[in-house]
Amino acid sequence: MANEPDVDVAIIGGGISGIYAGWRLLASPLGSSQPAEWAQKRDGPIKVALFEGSDRIGGRLLSGRSPHMADTTAELGGMRYVAPAQKLVTALVERVLRLPFHEQVVAVDANIAFLRGRLLRSRDLASPAPLPFWFSPEEAAWLAARTGPDQTPSALIQRVLTRLMPDVLARLQAGTLREYLASVQVGGLPLWRHGFWNLLAEGMSPDGYVAARTTIGYDCLGGNSNALDLTAAFFDFVPGVSYRMVNDGYEAVPWQLQQRFQQAGGEVRFGTWLEGFGAHGLADGPQGVRLRFRDGSDVTARAVILAMPRRSIELLRPEGEVLGPSNMAFRQALASVTAIPLFKLFLLYPQCWWQQAGVTKGRSLTDMPLRQCYYWPSGPDGTGVPKPSEPGLLMAYDDLLNVSFWSGLDTRREVQKASRHPGATHHHHHWPLFPRSPAPEATAPGDEYAALLQRNWTGHTATAPMVREMHRQLMLMHGVDTAPEPIDAAYMDWGRDPYGGGVHLWNPNFFSDEMMPRMTQPLDGFPCYLCGEAYSTNQTWVEGALQTAEIVLQKRLGLPALELP
Ligand SMILES: Cc1cc2nc3c(=O)[nH]c(=O)nc-3n(C[C@H](O)[C@H](O)[C@H](O)COP(=O)(O)OP(=O)(O)OC[C@H]3O[C@@H](n4cnc5c(N)ncnc54)[C@H](O)[C@@H]3O)c2cc1C
């Protein structure tokens, strides 16, 4: 037909939500959906194109392999899922893609808790006496008397939540926690009207709060985000939750979906940054969309799916029906979530010197900016423990203010915010990059995916001061004076553009159960849809990215639910 749009669906953003939506549109039955009508008009399959600004699919799933340990997969972005609770991602990994997975080890009694300059072990966290915190007498008595799985001061948070909402643990057990949290009132107001920290502060001593937040590992889990959503998120990170990881790296999930999407006729265009978009009249009646890219090219479509987080949307031009001033309601709604900076740095050592301190696997903690230290498992199935004399990887992982500590050691222009004037490089100097040791010969990557993972690693070289400082903090927390220097290092600061943060959390006073569906269509009647982790009720997880993609597919476009094998 003359004047057909270039594509039926344009997807912007090749993170997990974008590539998943593309795969679903081309590989699932269309039923009596809108895309089914578009297929009829074309008298053939619909045309779906995915536009990704960077040169890879995966977004915040970023797996990497150092040439020095080519059989071991590091995770610079998302790393694990909660099975079977996270239904969409568990089904996708284990039943659709059938990727090999393993359980992740986190809590180990012999691991370290280096707090306020004191080297303790995880098991010491079970009683308040040796801990360098000023608990109230009543908190100390409760901590000393308690039994049960959570033997760290972070249980104080759970204690306050249980007092305010007596059914919280029973409903968690029953798998109906969210429904309960959405209905419960605290102080005469719905839970979502409260800030999480505000609620905790009333029921904890100041230092009890610090102890709890410190020992949970993530500062954002004690923050002042929406109390409904953060209570739900908190219980994803308490001791006893079991996590699974994909053996080949979490990026294998978007990679596999990309292969299937392209095999089904989907088109992926890399290096294409969307700049802005607006309405475009279609010859056959309904309103379509004209997309404008930074390289000056134009694409018309029947519908556009923005599969990207808050900051990426805010970097688009504030023009057109959806993003322009006539739709202020949407611009304000964008601010209903806050992006949480996250930082990961992997150091590769020629020997596992930390094993002298009695630690081999799982996670250690500290209140220094490195916050969480994972003794990264080695080998292709992700469960190996290297011998002390063998090379090994440590992963440091932190959030919020700690991220600014590390980004201060990284002033390269390309990692700065877009708001910085591009010509202003002479105002700041560049830190030298960490001098990675030359790669051994024998580790040439075997296939395209392996080559991608090596590129991901080498493309995220840390700076020399960042590595030096991390090495110092690691020695300090393990109580050693000397250790071999790292030979390789890779990092990612997710606060940088176009992400603006690693994960998102709802702000107080927004009811996410109502906001989430609303955000999937920013303007009534206009064929622009939005999905991704940022505006979901499973924030901080891939599950949230898939959840909102399914809302767009099923509720907005009318596709049938995913059929599982
Ligand atoms: C350090 C870290 C740890 C995490 N840990 C876990 C975990 O263990 N388990 C878990 O389930 N989740 C975890 N997450 C969260 C998980 O990674 C995300 O929820 C998920 O990957 C987000 O997918 P998305 O599709 O919503 O967006 P993204 O992955 O952010 O994808 C957005 C894409 O859009 C592209 N883009 C942006 N702007 C434009 C434009 N203008 N034009 C074209 N393309 C554009 C970007 O380049 C990117 O590829 C973690 C995240 C981080 C950062």
The ligand as an SDF file (V2000), in Angstrom:
LIG
                    3D

 53 58  0  0  0  0  0  0  0  0999 V2000
   24.5350   -2.6170   39.1580 C   0  0  0  0  0  0  0  0  0  0  0  0
   23.1650   -3.1690   38.9220 C   0  0  0  0  0  0  0  0  0  0  0  0
   22.7630   -4.3080   39.5610 C   0  0  0  0  0  0  0  0  0  0  0  0
   21.4960   -4.8390   39.3090 C   0  0  0  0  0  0  0  0  0  0  0  0
   21.1870   -6.0340   39.8710 N   0  0  0  0  0  0  0  0  0  0  0  0
   20.0910   -6.6870   39.4280 C   0  0  0  0  0  0  0  0  0  0  0  0
   19.8950   -8.0470   39.7370 C   0  0  0  0  0  0  0  0  0  0  0  0
   20.7270   -8.6790   40.3800 O   0  0  0  0  0  0  0  0  0  0  0  0
   18.7690   -8.6470   39.2930 N   0  0  0  0  0  0  0  0  0  0  0  0
   17.8590   -7.9910   38.5230 C   0  0  0  0  0  0  0  0  0  0  0  0
   16.8460   -8.5990   38.1360 O   0  0  0  0  0  0  0  0  0  0  0  0
   18.0380   -6.7120   38.1790 N   0  0  0  0  0  0  0  0  0  0  0  0
   19.1460   -6.0560   38.5940 C   0  0  0  0  0  0  0  0  0  0  0  0
   19.3810   -4.7830   38.1950 N   0  0  0  0  0  0  0  0  0  0  0  0
   18.3410   -4.0950   37.4310 C   0  0  0  0  0  0  0  0  0  0  0  0
   18.2660   -4.5490   35.9950 C   0  0  0  0  0  0  0  0  0  0  0  0
   19.5400   -4.5380   35.4290 O   0  0  0  0  0  0  0  0  0  0  0  0
   17.3270   -3.6000   35.2620 C   0  0  0  0  0  0  0  0  0  0  0  0
   16.0840   -3.6080   35.9140 O   0  0  0  0  0  0  0  0  0  0  0  0
   17.0530   -3.9450   33.8000 C   0  0  0  0  0  0  0  0  0  0  0  0
   18.1950   -4.4110   33.1390 O   0  0  0  0  0  0  0  0  0  0  0  0
   16.4730   -2.7110   33.1210 C   0  0  0  0  0  0  0  0  0  0  0  0
   16.0500   -2.9870   31.8040 O   0  0  0  0  0  0  0  0  0  0  0  0
   15.2560   -1.8650   30.9960 P   0  0  0  0  0  0  0  0  0  0  0  0
   14.8510   -2.4910   29.7220 O   0  0  0  0  0  0  0  0  0  0  0  0
   14.1920   -1.3050   31.8580 O   0  0  0  0  0  0  0  0  0  0  0  0
   16.2340   -0.6550   30.7360 O   0  0  0  0  0  0  0  0  0  0  0  0
   17.7830   -0.5040   30.3280 P   0  0  0  0  0  0  0  0  0  0  0  0
   18.5380   -1.7520   30.5340 O   0  0  0  0  0  0  0  0  0  0  0  0
   18.2460    0.7200   31.0100 O   0  0  0  0  0  0  0  0  0  0  0  0
   17.7230   -0.2430   28.7520 O   0  0  0  0  0  0  0  0  0  0  0  0
   17.5570    1.0130   28.1850 C   0  0  0  0  0  0  0  0  0  0  0  0
   18.2510    1.0320   26.8270 C   0  0  0  0  0  0  0  0  0  0  0  0
   17.8480    2.2050   26.1310 O   0  0  0  0  0  0  0  0  0  0  0  0
   18.9570    2.7400   25.4470 C   0  0  0  0  0  0  0  0  0  0  0  0
   18.6690    4.1600   25.2000 N   0  0  0  0  0  0  0  0  0  0  0  0
   18.4980    5.1460   26.1020 C   0  0  0  0  0  0  0  0  0  0  0  0
   18.1950    6.3020   25.4970 N   0  0  0  0  0  0  0  0  0  0  0  0
   18.1200    6.0520   24.1690 C   0  0  0  0  0  0  0  0  0  0  0  0
   17.8270    6.8450   23.0260 C   0  0  0  0  0  0  0  0  0  0  0  0
   17.5230    8.1440   23.1280 N   0  0  0  0  0  0  0  0  0  0  0  0
   17.8560    6.2530   21.8070 N   0  0  0  0  0  0  0  0  0  0  0  0
   18.1610    4.9260   21.6750 C   0  0  0  0  0  0  0  0  0  0  0  0
   18.4560    4.1380   22.7370 N   0  0  0  0  0  0  0  0  0  0  0  0
   18.4320    4.6930   23.9760 C   0  0  0  0  0  0  0  0  0  0  0  0
   20.1090    2.4690   26.3770 C   0  0  0  0  0  0  0  0  0  0  0  0
   21.3470    2.5060   25.7060 O   0  0  0  0  0  0  0  0  0  0  0  0
   19.7590    1.0780   26.9040 C   0  0  0  0  0  0  0  0  0  0  0  0
   20.3170    0.0570   26.1010 O   0  0  0  0  0  0  0  0  0  0  0  0
   20.6140   -4.1940   38.4410 C   0  0  0  0  0  0  0  0  0  0  0  0
   21.0070   -3.0250   37.8130 C   0  0  0  0  0  0  0  0  0  0  0  0
   22.2690   -2.5220   38.0310 C   0  0  0  0  0  0  0  0  0  0  0  0
   22.6860   -1.2940   37.2900 C   0  0  0  0  0  0  0  0  0  0  0  0
  1  2  1  0
  2  3  1  0
  2 52  2  0
  3  4  2  0
  4  5  1  0
  4 50  1  0
  5  6  2  0
  6  7  1  0
  6 13  1  0
  7  8  2  0
  7  9  1  0
  9 10  1  0
 10 11  2  0
 10 12  1  0
 12 13  2  0
 13 14  1  0
 14 15  1  0
 14 50  1  0
 15 16  1  0
 16 17  1  0
 16 18  1  0
 18 19  1  0
 18 20  1  0
 20 21  1  0
 20 22  1  0
 22 23  1  0
 23 24  1  0
 24 25  2  0
 24 26  1  0
 24 27  1  0
 27 28  1  0
 28 29  2  0
 28 30  1  0
 28 31  1  0
 31 32  1  0
 32 33  1  0
 33 34  1  0
 33 48  1  0
 34 35  1  0
 35 36  1  0
 35 46  1  0
 36 37  1  0
 36 45  1  0
 37 38  2  0
 38 39  1  0
 39 40  1  0
 39 45  2  0
 40 41  1  0
 40 42  2  0
 42 43  1  0
 43 44  2  0
 44 45  1  0
 46 47  1  0
 46 48  1  0
 48 49  1  0
 50 51  2  0
 51 52  1  0
 52 53  1  0
M  END
$$$$
